[in-house]
Amino acid sequence: MVSWRRGWFVALALLLLSCGRPAPPPAEIAARAGQAMAQVQSFHFAITVEGGPAYIDPESSLSLRSMEGDLVRPDRVQARLKVGAAGLAVIELRFIGIGQDQFLTRPITGQWQPLPAGWGFDPTILFDPEQGIEAVLKRAQWQAQVGEERVGKARCYHLHGSAQGKDMAPITAWTIVAEQVEVEAWVGKGDSLLYQLRITEPPQEEGGHPIIWLLAFSAFDQPVTIERPAGL
C-alpha cells in the first residue's frame, strides 16, 4: 500500500511540474514548426480568402474564394477551387499539378485542359524551402504566444506576430501588396506541426476591408494518389 501511494504521489508531482512548465519562446515554437513541416511528405490543405479579390487569371476576372486538396512531395497536387467570376455566381473548378504539367477544368463544360499561361495559384509552393511554409515561419516576427487552443483534435500554441508583405506574397498567389501584414500560427504542442496559418493584409484604401488568408493543414503523411487527367 505504501509503495502504491508513493508511486501515485510521484506521478502527481510530475504532472503538476509539467503543467507549470513555461512555453518556449514564440520564435522557437515557429522554428520547430518550420523544421517539422519540412519533413512532412504529404498533407491535406484548405485555403479560404475573405475580404478581397485574389485573382488567378491575367484578366483579373476569376478571384479565388477557397481551395481544398492534397499535396504530395515533391510536386504533386490535386484540388477543388471555388472562384468568383465576373458577372457569374461562384463556380467550382478542379486542378491537378504534376511537376511542370498543370491542368484545370473549364468553367462551363468541366472538361480538363492544360492550365493557360499566366493562370493559377500552384499550392506546391508551400513545399518550397525559400518561399513556402518553412520560410514564412522563419521570416515572420513572432511577438507573442497568446494562448493554447484546439484545432481539430490537436492542442496548439497560438502565436501572433507580423511580417513583411513580400515574404508572405508567394503563398497568397502574389496578391499581397502591403508592406506589413499580421500573421497568426497554430502549432501542435506534441508534434510541432503547423495546423493553421492566418495572414491579414490591412485595407489598401480608406473604408476598405482587410484581406484574410486562412490556411489549414491536416492528414499529415497520409497515403495520397494523384494522377494526370485521363487523355492528357
CYANA upper distance limits for C-alpha pairs under 8 A (distance plus 0.5 A):
  1 MET  CA      5 ARG  CA      6.74
  2 VAL  CA      6 ARG  CA      6.64
  3 SER  CA      7 GLY  CA      6.74
  4 TRP  CA      8 TRP  CA      6.75
  5 ARG  CA      9 PHE  CA      6.73
  6 ARG  CA     10 VAL  CA      6.75
  7 GLY  CA     11 ALA  CA      6.72
  8 TRP  CA     12 LEU  CA      6.69
  9 PHE  CA     13 ALA  CA      6.59
 10 VAL  CA     14 LEU  CA      6.74
 11 ALA  CA     15 LEU  CA      6.71
 12 LEU  CA     16 LEU  CA      6.73
 13 ALA  CA     17 LEU  CA      6.68
 14 LEU  CA     18 SER  CA      6.64
 15 LEU  CA     19 CYS  CA      6.69
 16 LEU  CA     20 GLY  CA      6.78
 17 LEU  CA     21 ARG  CA      6.77
 24 PRO  CA     28 GLU  CA      6.79
 24 PRO  CA     29 ILE  CA      6.82
 25 PRO  CA     29 ILE  CA      6.92
 25 PRO  CA    145 GLN  CA      7.98
 26 PRO  CA     30 ALA  CA      6.71
 26 PRO  CA    142 TRP  CA      6.28
 26 PRO  CA    143 GLN  CA      7.39
 26 PRO  CA    144 ALA  CA      6.47
 26 PRO  CA    145 GLN  CA      6.04
 26 PRO  CA    159 LEU  CA      6.89
 27 ALA  CA     31 ALA  CA      6.59
 27 ALA  CA    138 LYS  CA      8.44
 27 ALA  CA    141 GLN  CA      8.04
 27 ALA  CA    142 TRP  CA      6.17
 28 GLU  CA     32 ARG  CA      6.69
 29 ILE  CA     33 ALA  CA      6.77
 29 ILE  CA    187 VAL  CA      7.86
 29 ILE  CA    192 SER  CA      7.81
 30 ALA  CA     34 GLY  CA      6.76
 30 ALA  CA    137 LEU  CA      6.11
 30 ALA  CA    138 LYS  CA      7.36
 30 ALA  CA    142 TRP  CA      8.44
 30 ALA  CA    187 VAL  CA      7.99
 31 ALA  CA     35 GLN  CA      6.86
 31 ALA  CA    137 LEU  CA      7.13
 31 ALA  CA    138 LYS  CA      6.54
 32 ARG  CA     36 ALA  CA      6.61
 32 ARG  CA    192 SER  CA      6.49
 33 ALA  CA     37 MET  CA      6.54
 33 ALA  CA    134 GLU  CA      8.25
 33 ALA  CA    137 LEU  CA      8.00
 33 ALA  CA    187 VAL  CA      7.03
 33 ALA  CA    192 SER  CA      5.34
 33 ALA  CA    193 LEU  CA      5.71
 33 ALA  CA    194 LEU  CA      6.36
 34 GLY  CA     38 ALA  CA      6.67
 34 GLY  CA    133 ILE  CA      7.24
 34 GLY  CA    134 GLU  CA      4.79
 34 GLY  CA    135 ALA  CA      7.97
 34 GLY  CA    137 LEU  CA      6.48
 34 GLY  CA    138 LYS  CA      7.49
 34 GLY  CA    193 LEU  CA      8.42
 34 GLY  CA    194 LEU  CA      8.41
 35 GLN  CA     39 GLN  CA      7.31
 35 GLN  CA    134 GLU  CA      7.46
 36 ALA  CA     40 VAL  CA      7.33
 36 ALA  CA    191 ASP  CA      8.22
 36 ALA  CA    192 SER  CA      6.66
 36 ALA  CA    193 LEU  CA      6.25
 37 MET  CA    133 ILE  CA      7.95
 37 MET  CA    134 GLU  CA      7.38
 37 MET  CA    193 LEU  CA      6.51
 37 MET  CA    194 LEU  CA      7.44
 38 ALA  CA    127 PHE  CA      7.85
 38 ALA  CA    129 PRO  CA      8.09
 38 ALA  CA    134 GLU  CA      7.08
 40 VAL  CA    220 PHE  CA      7.16
 40 VAL  CA    221 ASP  CA      6.63
 41 GLN  CA     72 VAL  CA      6.47
 41 GLN  CA     73 ARG  CA      5.84
 41 GLN  CA     74 PRO  CA      8.41
 41 GLN  CA    220 PHE  CA      8.11
 41 GLN  CA    221 ASP  CA      6.02
 42 SER  CA     70 ASP  CA      7.74
 42 SER  CA     71 LEU  CA      5.88
 42 SER  CA     72 VAL  CA      4.87
 42 SER  CA     73 ARG  CA      6.70
 42 SER  CA    219 ALA  CA      8.39
 42 SER  CA    220 PHE  CA      6.31
 42 SER  CA    221 ASP  CA      5.22
 42 SER  CA    222 GLN  CA      7.02
 42 SER  CA    223 PRO  CA      8.14
 42 SER  CA    224 VAL  CA      8.05
 43 PHE  CA     70 ASP  CA      6.33
 43 PHE  CA     71 LEU  CA      6.09
 43 PHE  CA     72 VAL  CA      7.44
 43 PHE  CA    217 PHE  CA      7.12
 43 PHE  CA    218 SER  CA      6.36
 43 PHE  CA    219 ALA  CA      5.76
 43 PHE  CA    220 PHE  CA      4.92
 43 PHE  CA    221 ASP  CA      6.42
 43 PHE  CA    222 GLN  CA      7.32
 44 HIS  CA     68 GLU  CA      8.10
 44 HIS  CA     69 GLY  CA      6.24
 44 HIS  CA     70 ASP  CA      4.93
 44 HIS  CA     71 LEU  CA      6.94
 44 HIS  CA    217 PHE  CA      6.21
 44 HIS  CA    218 SER  CA      5.64
 44 HIS  CA    219 ALA  CA      6.01
 44 HIS  CA    220 PHE  CA      7.48
 45 PHE  CA     68 GLU  CA      6.12
 45 PHE  CA     69 GLY  CA      6.07
 45 PHE  CA     70 ASP  CA      6.56
 45 PHE  CA     71 LEU  CA      8.11
 45 PHE  CA    215 LEU  CA      7.48
 45 PHE  CA    216 ALA  CA      6.09
 45 PHE  CA    217 PHE  CA      5.14
 45 PHE  CA    218 SER  CA      6.97
 46 ALA  CA     66 SER  CA      7.90
 46 ALA  CA     67 MET  CA      6.30
 46 ALA  CA     68 GLU  CA      4.76
 46 ALA  CA     69 GLY  CA      7.15
 46 ALA  CA    215 LEU  CA      6.32
 46 ALA  CA    216 ALA  CA      5.66
 46 ALA  CA    217 PHE  CA      7.16
 47 ILE  CA     66 SER  CA      5.85
 47 ILE  CA     67 MET  CA      5.54
 47 ILE  CA     68 GLU  CA      6.68
 47 ILE  CA    213 TRP  CA      7.55
 47 ILE  CA    214 LEU  CA      6.14
 47 ILE  CA    215 LEU  CA      5.06
 47 ILE  CA    216 ALA  CA      6.95
 48 THR  CA     65 ARG  CA      6.37
 48 THR  CA     66 SER  CA      4.74
 48 THR  CA     67 MET  CA      7.04
 48 THR  CA    213 TRP  CA      6.40
 48 THR  CA    214 LEU  CA      5.85
 48 THR  CA    215 LEU  CA      7.25
 49 VAL  CA     53 PRO  CA      8.47
 49 VAL  CA     54 ALA  CA      8.06
 49 VAL  CA     64 LEU  CA      7.45
 49 VAL  CA     65 ARG  CA      5.65
 49 VAL  CA     66 SER  CA      6.57
 49 VAL  CA    211 ILE  CA      7.62
 49 VAL  CA    212 ILE  CA      6.22
 49 VAL  CA    213 TRP  CA      5.30
 49 VAL  CA    214 LEU  CA      7.11
 50 GLU  CA     65 ARG  CA      7.67
 50 GLU  CA    211 ILE  CA      6.21
 50 GLU  CA    212 ILE  CA      5.61
 50 GLU  CA    213 TRP  CA      7.17
 51 GLY  CA    209 HIS  CA      6.20
 51 GLY  CA    210 PRO  CA      6.27
 51 GLY  CA    211 ILE  CA      5.11
 51 GLY  CA    212 ILE  CA      6.87
 52 GLY  CA    209 HIS  CA      7.66
 52 GLY  CA    210 PRO  CA      7.71
 52 GLY  CA    211 ILE  CA      5.68
 52 GLY  CA    212 ILE  CA      8.44
 53 PRO  CA     63 SER  CA      5.84
 53 PRO  CA     64 LEU  CA      7.48
 53 PRO  CA     65 ARG  CA      8.47
 54 ALA  CA     63 SER  CA      5.40
 54 ALA  CA     64 LEU  CA      5.83
 54 ALA  CA     65 ARG  CA      8.18
 54 ALA  CA    172 THR  CA      8.41
 54 ALA  CA    173 ALA  CA      7.69
 54 ALA  CA    175 THR  CA      6.40
 55 TYR  CA     60 SER  CA      5.77
 55 TYR  CA     61 SER  CA      7.38
 55 TYR  CA     62 LEU  CA      6.01
 55 TYR  CA     63 SER  CA      4.58
 55 TYR  CA     64 LEU  CA      6.59
 55 TYR  CA    173 ALA  CA      8.50
 55 TYR  CA    175 THR  CA      8.07
 56 ILE  CA     60 SER  CA      7.51
 56 ILE  CA     62 LEU  CA      6.44
 56 ILE  CA     63 SER  CA      6.46
 56 ILE  CA     64 LEU  CA      7.07
 56 ILE  CA    119 TRP  CA      5.94
 56 ILE  CA    120 GLY  CA      5.18
 56 ILE  CA    121 PHE  CA      6.81
 56 ILE  CA    173 ALA  CA      7.90
 57 ASP  CA     61 SER  CA      7.18
 57 ASP  CA     62 LEU  CA      6.59
 57 ASP  CA     63 SER  CA      8.46
 57 ASP  CA    118 GLY  CA      6.97
 57 ASP  CA    119 TRP  CA      5.02
 57 ASP  CA    120 GLY  CA      6.87
 58 PRO  CA    118 GLY  CA      6.55
 58 PRO  CA    119 TRP  CA      6.96
 61 SER  CA     84 GLY  CA      8.45
 61 SER  CA     85 ALA  CA      6.28
 61 SER  CA     86 ALA  CA      5.97
 62 LEU  CA     83 VAL  CA      6.46
 62 LEU  CA     84 GLY  CA      6.07
 62 LEU  CA     85 ALA  CA      5.27
 62 LEU  CA     86 ALA  CA      7.37
 63 SER  CA     83 VAL  CA      5.76
 63 SER  CA     84 GLY  CA      5.62
 63 SER  CA     85 ALA  CA      7.20
 64 LEU  CA     81 LEU  CA      7.71
 64 LEU  CA     82 LYS  CA      6.82
 64 LEU  CA     83 VAL  CA      5.05
 64 LEU  CA     84 GLY  CA      7.04
 65 ARG  CA     81 LEU  CA      8.01
 65 ARG  CA     82 LYS  CA      5.92
 65 ARG  CA     83 VAL  CA      5.67
 65 ARG  CA     84 GLY  CA      7.16
 66 SER  CA     81 LEU  CA      6.22
 66 SER  CA     82 LYS  CA      5.69
 66 SER  CA     83 VAL  CA      7.56
 67 MET  CA     79 ALA  CA      6.93
 67 MET  CA     80 ARG  CA      6.12
 67 MET  CA     81 LEU  CA      4.89
 67 MET  CA     82 LYS  CA      6.89
 68 GLU  CA     79 ALA  CA      5.82
 68 GLU  CA     80 ARG  CA      5.99
 68 GLU  CA     81 LEU  CA      7.18
 69 GLY  CA     77 VAL  CA      7.78
 69 GLY  CA     78 GLN  CA      5.96
 69 GLY  CA     79 ALA  CA      4.47
 69 GLY  CA     80 ARG  CA      6.81
 70 ASP  CA     77 VAL  CA      6.15
 70 ASP  CA     78 GLN  CA      6.03
 70 ASP  CA     79 ALA  CA      6.99
 70 ASP  CA    224 VAL  CA      7.96
 71 LEU  CA     75 ASP  CA      8.13
 71 LEU  CA     76 ARG  CA      6.37
 71 LEU  CA     77 VAL  CA      5.08
 71 LEU  CA     78 GLN  CA      7.37
 71 LEU  CA    123 PRO  CA      8.10
 71 LEU  CA    124 THR  CA      7.27
 72 VAL  CA     76 ARG  CA      5.59
 72 VAL  CA     77 VAL  CA      6.81
 72 VAL  CA    224 VAL  CA      7.68
 73 ARG  CA    127 PHE  CA      7.98
 74 PRO  CA    124 THR  CA      8.35
 74 PRO  CA    127 PHE  CA      8.03
 75 ASP  CA     97 GLY  CA      7.80
 75 ASP  CA     98 ILE  CA      6.34
 75 ASP  CA     99 GLY  CA      5.59
 75 ASP  CA    124 THR  CA      6.37
 76 ARG  CA     96 ILE  CA      8.15
 76 ARG  CA     97 GLY  CA      6.02
 76 ARG  CA     98 ILE  CA      5.15
 76 ARG  CA     99 GLY  CA      6.98
 76 ARG  CA    124 THR  CA      7.59
 76 ARG  CA    226 ILE  CA      7.15
 77 VAL  CA     95 PHE  CA      8.36
 77 VAL  CA     96 ILE  CA      6.17
 77 VAL  CA     97 GLY  CA      5.59
 77 VAL  CA     98 ILE  CA      7.20
 77 VAL  CA    123 PRO  CA      7.62
 77 VAL  CA    124 THR  CA      7.18
 77 VAL  CA    226 ILE  CA      7.38
 78 GLN  CA     94 ARG  CA      8.13
 78 GLN  CA     95 PHE  CA      6.15
 78 GLN  CA     96 ILE  CA      4.97
 78 GLN  CA     97 GLY  CA      6.97
 78 GLN  CA    226 ILE  CA      7.12
 79 ALA  CA     94 ARG  CA      6.32
 79 ALA  CA     95 PHE  CA      5.64
 79 ALA  CA     96 ILE  CA      7.05
 80 ARG  CA     92 GLU  CA      7.33
 80 ARG  CA     93 LEU  CA      6.25
 80 ARG  CA     94 ARG  CA      5.00
 80 ARG  CA     95 PHE  CA      6.71
 81 LEU  CA     92 GLU  CA      6.02
 81 LEU  CA     93 LEU  CA      5.55
 81 LEU  CA     94 ARG  CA      6.52
 81 LEU  CA     95 PHE  CA      7.90
 82 LYS  CA     90 VAL  CA      6.87
 82 LYS  CA     91 ILE  CA      6.11
 82 LYS  CA     92 GLU  CA      5.02
 82 LYS  CA     93 LEU  CA      6.88
 83 VAL  CA     90 VAL  CA      5.98
 83 VAL  CA     91 ILE  CA      6.04
 83 VAL  CA     92 GLU  CA      6.92
 83 VAL  CA     93 LEU  CA      8.14
 84 GLY  CA     88 LEU  CA      7.68
 84 GLY  CA     89 ALA  CA      6.95
 84 GLY  CA     90 VAL  CA      5.00
 84 GLY  CA     91 ILE  CA      6.97
 85 ALA  CA     89 ALA  CA      7.05
 85 ALA  CA     90 VAL  CA      6.85
 85 ALA  CA     91 ILE  CA      7.73
 91 ILE  CA    107 PRO  CA      7.53
 92 GLU  CA    107 PRO  CA      7.90
 93 LEU  CA    104 LEU  CA      7.39
 93 LEU  CA    105 THR  CA      6.16
 93 LEU  CA    106 ARG  CA      7.73
 93 LEU  CA    107 PRO  CA      7.00
 93 LEU  CA    110 GLY  CA      7.93
 94 ARG  CA    104 LEU  CA      6.21
 94 ARG  CA    105 THR  CA      5.98
 95 PHE  CA    102 GLN  CA      7.93
 95 PHE  CA    103 PHE  CA      6.17
 95 PHE  CA    104 LEU  CA      5.13
 95 PHE  CA    105 THR  CA      7.28
 96 ILE  CA    102 GLN  CA      6.28
 96 ILE  CA    103 PHE  CA      5.72
 96 ILE  CA    104 LEU  CA      7.17
 96 ILE  CA    226 ILE  CA      8.35
 96 ILE  CA    227 GLU  CA      8.46
 96 ILE  CA    228 ARG  CA      7.51
 96 ILE  CA    229 PRO  CA      8.19
 97 GLY  CA    101 ASP  CA      6.30
 97 GLY  CA    102 GLN  CA      4.74
 97 GLY  CA    103 PHE  CA      6.77
 97 GLY  CA    122 ASP  CA      8.25
 97 GLY  CA    228 ARG  CA      8.36
 98 ILE  CA    102 GLN  CA      6.82
 98 ILE  CA    227 GLU  CA      8.34
 98 ILE  CA    228 ARG  CA      7.75
101 ASP  CA    114 PRO  CA      8.07
102 GLN  CA    114 PRO  CA      6.47
102 GLN  CA    115 LEU  CA      5.93
103 PHE  CA    112 TRP  CA      6.99
103 PHE  CA    113 GLN  CA      6.05
103 PHE  CA    114 PRO  CA      4.89
103 PHE  CA    115 LEU  CA      5.20
103 PHE  CA    229 PRO  CA      8.25
104 LEU  CA    112 TRP  CA      6.16
104 LEU  CA    113 GLN  CA      6.07
104 LEU  CA    114 PRO  CA      6.77
104 LEU  CA    115 LEU  CA      5.92
105 THR  CA    109 THR  CA      8.32
105 THR  CA    110 GLY  CA      5.47
105 THR  CA    111 GLN  CA      5.60
105 THR  CA    112 TRP  CA      4.76
105 THR  CA    113 GLN  CA      6.44
106 ARG  CA    110 GLY  CA      5.30
106 ARG  CA    111 GLN  CA      5.91
106 ARG  CA    112 TRP  CA      6.83
106 ARG  CA    113 GLN  CA      7.39
112 TRP  CA    229 PRO  CA      7.42
113 GLN  CA    232 LEU  CA      8.47
115 LEU  CA    119 TRP  CA      7.21
115 LEU  CA    120 GLY  CA      8.13
120 GLY  CA    173 ALA  CA      8.28
121 PHE  CA    172 THR  CA      8.42
121 PHE  CA    173 ALA  CA      5.73
122 ASP  CA    173 ALA  CA      8.34
123 PRO  CA    171 ILE  CA      8.02
124 THR  CA    128 ASP  CA      7.79
125 ILE  CA    131 GLN  CA      7.32
125 ILE  CA    132 GLY  CA      5.99
125 ILE  CA    170 PRO  CA      7.83
125 ILE  CA    171 ILE  CA      7.17
126 LEU  CA    131 GLN  CA      7.80
126 LEU  CA    132 GLY  CA      4.55
126 LEU  CA    133 ILE  CA      5.85
126 LEU  CA    171 ILE  CA      6.95
127 PHE  CA    132 GLY  CA      5.96
127 PHE  CA    133 ILE  CA      7.17
127 PHE  CA    134 GLU  CA      8.32
128 ASP  CA    132 GLY  CA      5.16
128 ASP  CA    133 ILE  CA      7.93
128 ASP  CA    134 GLU  CA      8.21
129 PRO  CA    133 ILE  CA      7.86
129 PRO  CA    134 GLU  CA      6.20
129 PRO  CA    135 ALA  CA      6.41
130 GLU  CA    134 GLU  CA      7.98
130 GLU  CA    135 ALA  CA      5.93
131 GLN  CA    135 ALA  CA      5.95
131 GLN  CA    136 VAL  CA      7.45
131 GLN  CA    167 ASP  CA      7.85
131 GLN  CA    170 PRO  CA      6.65
131 GLN  CA    171 ILE  CA      7.90
132 GLY  CA    136 VAL  CA      6.68
132 GLY  CA    170 PRO  CA      7.70
132 GLY  CA    171 ILE  CA      6.81
133 ILE  CA    137 LEU  CA      6.70
133 ILE  CA    171 ILE  CA      8.45
134 GLU  CA    138 LYS  CA      6.79
135 ALA  CA    139 ARG  CA      6.51
135 ALA  CA    167 ASP  CA      8.49
136 VAL  CA    140 ALA  CA      6.64
136 VAL  CA    167 ASP  CA      7.10
136 VAL  CA    168 MET  CA      6.88
139 ARG  CA    163 ALA  CA      7.52
139 ARG  CA    167 ASP  CA      7.69
140 ALA  CA    161 GLY  CA      7.33
140 ALA  CA    162 SER  CA      6.36
140 ALA  CA    163 ALA  CA      5.05
140 ALA  CA    164 GLN  CA      7.88
140 ALA  CA    183 VAL  CA      8.14
141 GLN  CA    161 GLY  CA      5.95
141 GLN  CA    162 SER  CA      5.85
141 GLN  CA    163 ALA  CA      6.43
142 TRP  CA    159 LEU  CA      7.31
142 TRP  CA    160 HIS  CA      6.34
142 TRP  CA    161 GLY  CA      4.68
142 TRP  CA    162 SER  CA      7.10
143 GLN  CA    159 LEU  CA      8.32
143 GLN  CA    160 HIS  CA      6.61
143 GLN  CA    161 GLY  CA      5.49
143 GLN  CA    162 SER  CA      8.27
144 ALA  CA    159 LEU  CA      6.33
144 ALA  CA    160 HIS  CA      5.84
144 ALA  CA    161 GLY  CA      7.18
145 GLN  CA    157 TYR  CA      7.26
145 GLN  CA    158 HIS  CA      6.27
145 GLN  CA    159 LEU  CA      5.01
145 GLN  CA    160 HIS  CA      6.84
146 VAL  CA    157 TYR  CA      8.30
146 VAL  CA    158 HIS  CA      6.19
146 VAL  CA    159 LEU  CA      6.42
146 VAL  CA    160 HIS  CA      7.24
147 GLY  CA    157 TYR  CA      6.66
147 GLY  CA    158 HIS  CA      5.93
147 GLY  CA    159 LEU  CA      8.14
148 GLU  CA    155 ARG  CA      7.34
148 GLU  CA    156 CYS  CA      5.98
148 GLU  CA    157 TYR  CA      5.20
148 GLU  CA    158 HIS  CA      6.14
149 GLU  CA    155 ARG  CA      6.26
149 GLU  CA    156 CYS  CA      5.82
149 GLU  CA    157 TYR  CA      7.06
149 GLU  CA    158 HIS  CA      7.10
149 GLU  CA    186 TRP  CA      8.40
150 ARG  CA    154 ALA  CA      5.93
150 ARG  CA    155 ARG  CA      4.93
150 ARG  CA    156 CYS  CA      6.23
151 VAL  CA    155 ARG  CA      7.00
151 VAL  CA    156 CYS  CA      7.34
151 VAL  CA    186 TRP  CA      8.13
151 VAL  CA    195 TYR  CA      7.30
151 VAL  CA    196 GLN  CA      8.15
154 ALA  CA    188 GLY  CA      6.64
154 ALA  CA    189 LYS  CA      8.38
155 ARG  CA    188 GLY  CA      6.33
155 ARG  CA    189 LYS  CA      6.56
155 ARG  CA    190 GLY  CA      8.27
156 CYS  CA    186 TRP  CA      5.99
156 CYS  CA    187 VAL  CA      5.40
156 CYS  CA    188 GLY  CA      4.72
156 CYS  CA    189 LYS  CA      5.69
156 CYS  CA    195 TYR  CA      8.45
157 TYR  CA    185 ALA  CA      8.38
157 TYR  CA    186 TRP  CA      6.00
157 TYR  CA    187 VAL  CA      5.64
157 TYR  CA    188 GLY  CA      6.84
157 TYR  CA    189 LYS  CA      6.72
158 HIS  CA    184 GLU  CA      7.56
158 HIS  CA    185 ALA  CA      6.28
158 HIS  CA    186 TRP  CA      5.14
158 HIS  CA    187 VAL  CA      7.16
159 LEU  CA    184 GLU  CA      5.92
159 LEU  CA    185 ALA  CA      5.56
159 LEU  CA    186 TRP  CA      6.83
159 LEU  CA    187 VAL  CA      8.36
160 HIS  CA    182 GLU  CA      8.26
160 HIS  CA    183 VAL  CA      6.52
160 HIS  CA    184 GLU  CA      5.04
160 HIS  CA    185 ALA  CA      7.17
161 GLY  CA    182 GLU  CA      6.59
161 GLY  CA    183 VAL  CA      5.79
161 GLY  CA    184 GLU  CA      6.78
162 SER  CA    180 GLN  CA      7.35
162 SER  CA    181 VAL  CA      6.17
162 SER  CA    182 GLU  CA      4.99
162 SER  CA    183 VAL  CA      5.75
163 ALA  CA    167 ASP  CA      7.54
163 ALA  CA    168 MET  CA      7.86
163 ALA  CA    180 GLN  CA      6.19
163 ALA  CA    181 VAL  CA      5.99
163 ALA  CA    182 GLU  CA      6.97
163 ALA  CA    183 VAL  CA      7.28
164 GLN  CA    168 MET  CA      7.39
164 GLN  CA    178 ALA  CA      8.46
164 GLN  CA    179 GLU  CA      6.07
164 GLN  CA    180 GLN  CA      5.14
164 GLN  CA    181 VAL  CA      6.77
165 GLY  CA    169 ALA  CA      6.54
165 GLY  CA    176 ILE  CA      6.51
165 GLY  CA    177 VAL  CA      6.86
165 GLY  CA    178 ALA  CA      5.95
165 GLY  CA    179 GLU  CA      5.40
165 GLY  CA    180 GLN  CA      5.58
165 GLY  CA    181 VAL  CA      6.22
165 GLY  CA    201 GLU  CA      8.50
166 LYS  CA    170 PRO  CA      8.21
166 LYS  CA    176 ILE  CA      7.71
166 LYS  CA    177 VAL  CA      7.87
166 LYS  CA    179 GLU  CA      7.59
168 MET  CA    172 THR  CA      7.26
168 MET  CA    176 ILE  CA      7.80
168 MET  CA    199 ILE  CA      8.47
169 ALA  CA    173 ALA  CA      7.00
169 ALA  CA    174 TRP  CA      4.87
169 ALA  CA    175 THR  CA      6.66
169 ALA  CA    176 ILE  CA      5.70
169 ALA  CA    177 VAL  CA      8.26
170 PRO  CA    174 TRP  CA      5.59
172 THR  CA    176 ILE  CA      7.36
172 THR  CA    213 TRP  CA      7.82
176 ILE  CA    201 GLU  CA      7.49
178 ALA  CA    201 GLU  CA      7.06
178 ALA  CA    202 PRO  CA      7.69
178 ALA  CA    204 GLN  CA      7.92
180 GLN  CA    201 GLU  CA      8.01
181 VAL  CA    199 ILE  CA      7.26
181 VAL  CA    200 THR  CA      6.21
181 VAL  CA    201 GLU  CA      5.45
181 VAL  CA    202 PRO  CA      7.29
182 GLU  CA    199 ILE  CA      6.28
182 GLU  CA    200 THR  CA      5.55
182 GLU  CA    201 GLU  CA      7.14
183 VAL  CA    197 LEU  CA      7.81
183 VAL  CA    198 ARG  CA      6.14
183 VAL  CA    199 ILE  CA      5.15
183 VAL  CA    200 THR  CA      6.88
184 GLU  CA    197 LEU  CA      6.24
184 GLU  CA    198 ARG  CA      5.58
184 GLU  CA    199 ILE  CA      7.15
185 ALA  CA    194 LEU  CA      7.66
185 ALA  CA    195 TYR  CA      8.28
185 ALA  CA    196 GLN  CA      6.26
185 ALA  CA    197 LEU  CA      5.06
185 ALA  CA    198 ARG  CA      6.96
186 TRP  CA    194 LEU  CA      6.53
186 TRP  CA    195 TYR  CA      6.13
186 TRP  CA    196 GLN  CA      5.57
186 TRP  CA    197 LEU  CA      6.96
187 VAL  CA    192 SER  CA      6.10
187 VAL  CA    193 LEU  CA      6.09
187 VAL  CA    194 LEU  CA      5.13
187 VAL  CA    195 TYR  CA      6.41
187 VAL  CA    196 GLN  CA      7.85
188 GLY  CA    192 SER  CA      5.18
188 GLY  CA    193 LEU  CA      5.75
188 GLY  CA    194 LEU  CA      6.92
188 GLY  CA    195 TYR  CA      7.31
194 LEU  CA    217 PHE  CA      7.42
195 TYR  CA    216 ALA  CA      6.22
195 TYR  CA    217 PHE  CA      5.39
195 TYR  CA    218 SER  CA      7.01
196 GLN  CA    214 LEU  CA      7.77
196 GLN  CA    215 LEU  CA      6.11
196 GLN  CA    216 ALA  CA      4.87
196 GLN  CA    217 PHE  CA      6.59
197 LEU  CA    214 LEU  CA      6.38
197 LEU  CA    215 LEU  CA      5.61
197 LEU  CA    216 ALA  CA      6.98
198 ARG  CA    212 ILE  CA      7.46
198 ARG  CA    213 TRP  CA      6.17
198 ARG  CA    214 LEU  CA      5.03
198 ARG  CA    215 LEU  CA      6.82
199 ILE  CA    212 ILE  CA      6.19
199 ILE  CA    213 TRP  CA      5.62
199 ILE  CA    214 LEU  CA      7.06
200 THR  CA    210 PRO  CA      6.98
200 THR  CA    211 ILE  CA      6.27
200 THR  CA    212 ILE  CA      5.01
200 THR  CA    213 TRP  CA      6.99
201 GLU  CA    210 PRO  CA      5.94
201 GLU  CA    211 ILE  CA      5.60
201 GLU  CA    212 ILE  CA      6.85
202 PRO  CA    209 HIS  CA      7.77
202 PRO  CA    210 PRO  CA      5.08
202 PRO  CA    211 ILE  CA      7.21
203 PRO  CA    207 GLY  CA      8.12
203 PRO  CA    208 GLY  CA      5.57
203 PRO  CA    209 HIS  CA      5.55
203 PRO  CA    210 PRO  CA      5.07
203 PRO  CA    211 ILE  CA      7.62
204 GLN  CA    208 GLY  CA      7.20
204 GLN  CA    210 PRO  CA      8.45
228 ARG  CA    232 LEU  CA      7.19
